[in-house]
């Protein structure tokens, strides 16, 4: 899966939880879920659960703690998919 395909899938997962639409429109690998998109911590858990479902992967607590921005999410997803 290319980075562009992965970002497209992530955007679809993240969209319902975003509080800052302008930041979402300009989403890049460096976009932070909490600081940029204004996703609250409860919704961040929902995003993580949706990622598990979408990619059929299991995320451990340490993965979840690191998944604070798009780049980290992409790295963790790719690592799990390639395992």
JOQUI-V491146 format. One line per field, one symbol per residue. psi: psi as a letter, one per 40 degrees, with the letter a starting at -180 (. if undefined). burial: b if it has 9 or more other ideal C-beta (glycine too) atoms within 8 Angstrom, else e. A space follows every 50 residues. Layout:
psi->???
burial->???
This chain:
psi->hidddddddddddddeehegdddddfhadehhddddefhidddddddddd ddddefihhidddddegeidddddddddddde.
burial->eeeeebbebbbebbeebbebeebbeebebebbbbebbbbeeebbbbbbeb bbeebebebeeebbeebebbebbbebbbebbee
